[in-house]
Amino acid sequence: MRHTEFWERLDHALGTASSRSWASFFVMSELGDRTAQEALDAGVPPKQVWAAVWSALALPASER
């Protein structure tokens, strides 16, 4: 997964108005107590970050 696909999926899940804010403020233990944005900035692969986001948001399996 590329960064662009990650952001497209997050925009779809949360809406473009709040996806960036959520990614900057919501801390997930699965990402080492980092936000999605911090994890991406630290070089965590977008696919791994998406898996944590998917779990945190309890999204349907079809969005995995």
A tleap script that builds the chain and sets N, CA, C and O, in Angstrom:
source leaprc.protein.ff14SB
mol = sequence {
  NMET ARG HIE THR GLU PHE TRP GLU ARG LEU
  ASP HIE ALA LEU GLY THR ALA SER SER ARG
  SER TRP ALA SER PHE PHE VAL MET SER GLU
  LEU GLY ASP ARG THR ALA GLN GLU ALA LEU
  ASP ALA GLY VAL PRO PRO LYS GLN VAL TRP
  ALA ALA VAL TRP SER ALA LEU ALA LEU PRO
  ALA SER GLU CARG
}
set mol.1.N position { 0.848 -1.177 0.000 }
set mol.1.CA position { 0.000 0.000 0.000 }
set mol.1.C position { 0.898 1.246 0.000 }
set mol.1.O position { 1.903 1.310 0.709 }
set mol.2.N position { 0.518 2.196 -0.788 }
set mol.2.CA position { 1.239 3.477 -0.844 }
set mol.2.C position { 0.575 4.476 0.103 }
set mol.2.O position { -0.558 4.280 0.541 }
set mol.3.N position { 1.300 5.542 0.405 }
set mol.3.CA position { 0.752 6.580 1.273 }
set mol.3.C position { -0.535 7.161 0.699 }
set mol.3.O position { -1.475 7.441 1.444 }
set mol.4.N position { -0.584 7.341 -0.612 }
set mol.4.CA position { -1.788 7.917 -1.223 }
set mol.4.C position { -3.003 7.019 -0.998 }
set mol.4.O position { -4.100 7.512 -0.737 }
set mol.5.N position { -2.813 5.711 -1.096 }
set mol.5.CA position { -3.927 4.796 -0.861 }
set mol.5.C position { -4.352 4.836 0.601 }
set mol.5.O position { -5.545 4.788 0.904 }
set mol.6.N position { -3.383 4.922 1.510 }
set mol.6.CA position { -3.710 5.028 2.935 }
set mol.6.C position { -4.614 6.235 3.170 }
set mol.6.O position { -5.658 6.118 3.812 }
set mol.7.N position { -4.210 7.402 2.645 }
set mol.7.CA position { -4.993 8.616 2.876 }
set mol.7.C position { -6.357 8.554 2.186 }
set mol.7.O position { -7.337 9.072 2.721 }
set mol.8.N position { -6.435 7.938 1.025 }
set mol.8.CA position { -7.726 7.768 0.359 }
set mol.8.C position { -8.660 6.915 1.213 }
set mol.8.O position { -9.840 7.235 1.357 }
set mol.9.N position { -8.137 5.838 1.775 }
set mol.9.CA position { -8.956 4.967 2.621 }
set mol.9.C position { -9.411 5.691 3.886 }
set mol.9.O position { -10.564 5.572 4.302 }
set mol.10.N position { -8.493 6.441 4.490 }
set mol.10.CA position { -8.863 7.163 5.708 }
set mol.10.C position { -9.889 8.249 5.401 }
set mol.10.O position { -10.827 8.444 6.175 }
set mol.11.N position { -9.728 8.957 4.290 }
set mol.11.CA position { -10.715 9.952 3.868 }
set mol.11.C position { -12.078 9.301 3.671 }
set mol.11.O position { -13.104 9.860 4.059 }
set mol.12.N position { -12.083 8.118 3.066 }
set mol.12.CA position { -13.337 7.402 2.844 }
set mol.12.C position { -13.984 6.995 4.174 }
set mol.12.O position { -15.201 7.090 4.331 }
set mol.13.N position { -13.173 6.549 5.114 }
set mol.13.CA position { -13.697 6.075 6.398 }
set mol.13.C position { -14.186 7.206 7.294 }
set mol.13.O position { -15.201 7.059 7.975 }
set mol.14.N position { -13.478 8.331 7.302 }
set mol.14.CA position { -13.800 9.412 8.244 }
set mol.14.C position { -14.281 10.695 7.592 }
set mol.14.O position { -14.778 11.595 8.269 }
set mol.15.N position { -14.136 10.778 6.292 }
set mol.15.CA position { -14.462 12.018 5.603 }
set mol.15.C position { -13.230 12.899 5.514 }
set mol.15.O position { -12.393 12.904 6.416 }
set mol.16.N position { -13.125 13.632 4.442 }
set mol.16.CA position { -11.932 14.450 4.224 }
set mol.16.C position { -11.787 15.568 5.253 }
set mol.16.O position { -10.675 16.023 5.519 }
set mol.17.N position { -12.886 16.006 5.825 }
set mol.17.CA position { -12.824 17.107 6.790 }
set mol.17.C position { -12.170 16.698 8.107 }
set mol.17.O position { -11.580 17.541 8.783 }
set mol.18.N position { -12.261 15.428 8.485 }
set mol.18.CA position { -11.713 15.051 9.790 }
set mol.18.C position { -10.609 14.006 9.757 }
set mol.18.O position { -10.014 13.722 10.796 }
set mol.19.N position { -10.320 13.431 8.615 }
set mol.19.CA position { -9.340 12.349 8.576 }
set mol.19.C position { -7.939 12.796 8.987 }
set mol.19.O position { -7.262 12.081 9.725 }
set mol.20.N position { -7.500 13.943 8.531 }
set mol.20.CA position { -6.144 14.426 8.877 }
set mol.20.C position { -6.035 14.756 10.355 }
set mol.20.O position { -5.025 14.458 10.992 }
set mol.21.N position { -7.073 15.369 10.899 }
set mol.21.CA position { -7.050 15.678 12.335 }
set mol.21.C position { -7.008 14.406 13.156 }
set mol.21.O position { -6.221 14.292 14.096 }
set mol.22.N position { -7.854 13.448 12.804 }
set mol.22.CA position { -7.880 12.178 13.535 }
set mol.22.C position { -6.510 11.513 13.472 }
set mol.22.O position { -6.018 11.007 14.482 }
set mol.23.N position { -5.894 11.510 12.298 }
set mol.23.CA position { -4.586 10.863 12.115 }
set mol.23.C position { -3.499 11.552 12.932 }
set mol.23.O position { -2.480 10.939 13.249 }
set mol.24.N position { -3.705 12.799 13.269 }
set mol.24.CA position { -2.709 13.550 14.035 }
set mol.24.C position { -2.930 13.513 15.536 }
set mol.24.O position { -2.022 13.832 16.303 }
set mol.25.N position { -4.134 13.124 15.969 }
set mol.25.CA position { -4.442 13.199 17.392 }
set mol.25.C position { -4.763 11.867 18.060 }
set mol.25.O position { -4.588 11.747 19.272 }
set mol.26.N position { -5.223 10.867 17.322 }
set mol.26.CA position { -5.641 9.597 17.919 }
set mol.26.C position { -4.435 8.676 18.079 }
set mol.26.O position { -3.850 8.236 17.090 }
set mol.27.N position { -4.066 8.385 19.327 }
set mol.27.CA position { -2.905 7.558 19.638 }
set mol.27.C position { -3.333 6.090 19.719 }
set mol.27.O position { -4.346 5.757 20.334 }
set mol.28.N position { -2.539 5.222 19.087 }
set mol.28.CA position { -2.849 3.782 19.067 }
set mol.28.C position { -1.679 2.994 19.643 }
set mol.28.O position { -0.524 3.194 19.267 }
set mol.29.N position { -2.006 2.096 20.561 }
set mol.29.CA position { -0.965 1.272 21.171 }
set mol.29.C position { -0.312 0.359 20.138 }
set mol.29.O position { 0.872 0.042 20.249 }
set mol.30.N position { -1.081 -0.067 19.128 }
set mol.30.CA position { -0.547 -0.938 18.076 }
set mol.30.C position { 0.583 -0.280 17.290 }
set mol.30.O position { 1.368 -0.956 16.626 }
set mol.31.N position { 0.654 1.032 17.374 }
set mol.31.CA position { 1.692 1.779 16.655 }
set mol.31.C position { 2.743 2.321 17.614 }
set mol.31.O position { 3.407 3.315 17.320 }
set mol.32.N position { 2.890 1.667 18.758 }
set mol.32.CA position { 3.882 2.114 19.735 }
set mol.32.C position { 3.497 3.401 20.417 }
set mol.32.O position { 4.342 4.259 20.673 }
set mol.33.N position { 2.205 3.538 20.714 }
set mol.33.CA position { 1.664 4.746 21.339 }
set mol.33.C position { 1.948 5.998 20.505 }
set mol.33.O position { 2.327 7.050 21.019 }
set mol.34.N position { 1.749 5.835 19.211 }
set mol.34.CA position { 1.886 6.948 18.282 }
set mol.34.C position { 0.591 7.126 17.515 }
set mol.34.O position { -0.254 6.231 17.472 }
set mol.35.N position { 0.449 8.280 16.919 }
set mol.35.CA position { -0.673 8.522 16.022 }
set mol.35.C position { -0.331 7.919 14.658 }
set mol.35.O position { 0.814 7.544 14.405 }
set mol.36.N position { -1.315 7.833 13.802 }
set mol.36.CA position { -1.066 7.341 12.449 }
set mol.36.C position { -0.059 8.237 11.740 }
set mol.36.O position { 0.844 7.747 11.062 }
set mol.37.N position { -0.211 9.538 11.896 }
set mol.37.CA position { 0.708 10.475 11.248 }
set mol.37.C position { 2.131 10.298 11.770 }
set mol.37.O position { 3.082 10.280 10.989 }
set mol.38.N position { 2.278 10.167 13.083 }
set mol.38.CA position { 3.609 9.963 13.657 }
set mol.38.C position { 4.233 8.662 13.165 }
set mol.38.O position { 5.425 8.612 12.862 }
set mol.39.N position { 3.423 7.616 13.087 }
set mol.39.CA position { 3.931 6.325 12.627 }
set mol.39.C position { 4.390 6.414 11.172 }
set mol.39.O position { 5.458 5.912 10.825 }
set mol.40.N position { 3.589 7.049 10.328 }
set mol.40.CA position { 3.980 7.214 8.929 }
set mol.40.C position { 5.260 8.035 8.817 }
set mol.40.O position { 6.163 7.694 8.053 }
set mol.41.N position { 5.329 9.113 9.580 }
set mol.41.CA position { 6.515 9.972 9.563 }
set mol.41.C position { 7.761 9.230 10.036 }
set mol.41.O position { 8.872 9.543 9.608 }
set mol.42.N position { 7.578 8.238 10.927 }
set mol.42.CA position { 8.693 7.454 11.457 }
set mol.42.C position { 9.095 6.318 10.521 }
set mol.42.O position { 10.056 5.597 10.792 }
set mol.43.N position { 8.361 6.158 9.421 }
set mol.43.CA position { 8.712 5.141 8.444 }
set mol.43.C position { 7.972 3.823 8.571 }
set mol.43.O position { 8.316 2.852 7.898 }
set mol.44.N position { 6.960 3.775 9.427 }
set mol.44.CA position { 6.145 2.562 9.523 }
set mol.44.C position { 5.398 2.410 8.200 }
set mol.44.O position { 4.813 3.378 7.715 }
set mol.45.N position { 5.406 1.224 7.612 }
set mol.45.CA position { 4.727 1.037 6.330 }
set mol.45.C position { 3.233 1.384 6.412 }
set mol.45.O position { 2.570 1.031 7.387 }
set mol.46.N position { 2.708 2.068 5.402 }
set mol.46.CA position { 1.292 2.445 5.416 }
set mol.46.C position { 0.350 1.261 5.618 }
set mol.46.O position { -0.697 1.412 6.248 }
set mol.47.N position { 0.698 0.098 5.102 }
set mol.47.CA position { -0.153 -1.081 5.278 }
set mol.47.C position { -0.274 -1.443 6.759 }
set mol.47.O position { -1.354 -1.808 7.224 }
set mol.48.N position { 0.823 -1.343 7.491 }
set mol.48.CA position { 0.807 -1.633 8.931 }
set mol.48.C position { 0.011 -0.566 9.689 }
set mol.48.O position { -0.737 -0.883 10.613 }
set mol.49.N position { 0.175 0.681 9.298 }
set mol.49.CA position { -0.584 1.766 9.934 }
set mol.49.C position { -2.068 1.585 9.642 }
set mol.49.O position { -2.902 1.774 10.528 }
set mol.50.N position { -2.405 1.219 8.400 }
set mol.50.CA position { -3.810 1.012 8.058 }
set mol.50.C position { -4.420 -0.116 8.887 }
set mol.50.O position { -5.571 -0.010 9.309 }
set mol.51.N position { -3.680 -1.181 9.126 }
set mol.51.CA position { -4.192 -2.295 9.929 }
set mol.51.C position { -4.558 -1.810 11.328 }
set mol.51.O position { -5.580 -2.221 11.879 }
set mol.52.N position { -3.739 -0.946 11.900 }
set mol.52.CA position { -4.039 -0.398 13.228 }
set mol.52.C position { -5.252 0.522 13.182 }
set mol.52.O position { -6.103 0.485 14.071 }
set mol.53.N position { -5.326 1.346 12.146 }
set mol.53.CA position { -6.475 2.251 11.974 }
set mol.53.C position { -7.747 1.442 11.786 }
set mol.53.O position { -8.767 1.725 12.414 }
set mol.54.N position { -7.688 0.448 10.931 }
set mol.54.CA position { -8.842 -0.408 10.655 }
set mol.54.C position { -9.371 -1.015 11.955 }
set mol.54.O position { -10.579 -1.042 12.190 }
set mol.55.N position { -8.474 -1.490 12.778 }
set mol.55.CA position { -8.861 -2.092 14.057 }
set mol.55.C position { -9.443 -1.040 15.007 }
set mol.55.O position { -10.479 -1.269 15.630 }
set mol.56.N position { -8.782 0.096 15.114 }
set mol.56.CA position { -9.227 1.152 16.033 }
set mol.56.C position { -10.611 1.679 15.668 }
set mol.56.O position { -11.414 2.006 16.543 }
set mol.57.N position { -10.877 1.756 14.380 }
set mol.57.CA position { -12.174 2.283 13.934 }
set mol.57.C position { -13.241 1.198 13.801 }
set mol.57.O position { -14.400 1.487 13.502 }
set mol.58.N position { -12.840 -0.049 14.026 }
set mol.58.CA position { -13.767 -1.185 13.895 }
set mol.58.C position { -14.476 -1.148 12.539 }
set mol.58.O position { -15.698 -1.273 12.448 }
set mol.59.N position { -13.676 -0.974 11.502 }
set mol.59.CA position { -14.225 -0.940 10.146 }
set mol.59.C position { -14.599 -2.343 9.683 }
set mol.59.O position { -14.072 -3.328 10.201 }
set mol.60.N position { -15.505 -2.442 8.712 }
set mol.60.CA position { -15.903 -3.762 8.212 }
set mol.60.C position { -14.748 -4.450 7.486 }
set mol.60.O position { -13.822 -3.802 6.998 }
set mol.61.N position { -14.829 -5.756 7.430 }
set mol.61.CA position { -13.788 -6.551 6.793 }
set mol.61.C position { -13.570 -6.139 5.337 }
set mol.61.O position { -12.461 -6.269 4.818 }
set mol.62.N position { -14.593 -5.655 4.689 }
set mol.62.CA position { -14.470 -5.246 3.294 }
set mol.62.C position { -13.510 -4.059 3.109 }
set mol.62.O position { -13.052 -3.797 1.997 }
set mol.63.N position { -13.212 -3.350 4.193 }
set mol.63.CA position { -12.318 -2.184 4.108 }
set mol.63.C position { -10.914 -2.518 4.604 }
set mol.63.O position { -10.072 -1.632 4.757 }
set mol.64.N position { -10.677 -3.767 4.847 }
set mol.64.CA position { -9.366 -4.191 5.343 }
set mol.64.C position { -8.375 -4.031 4.267 }
set mol.64.O position { -7.197 -4.329 4.463 }
savepdb mol mol.pdb
quit
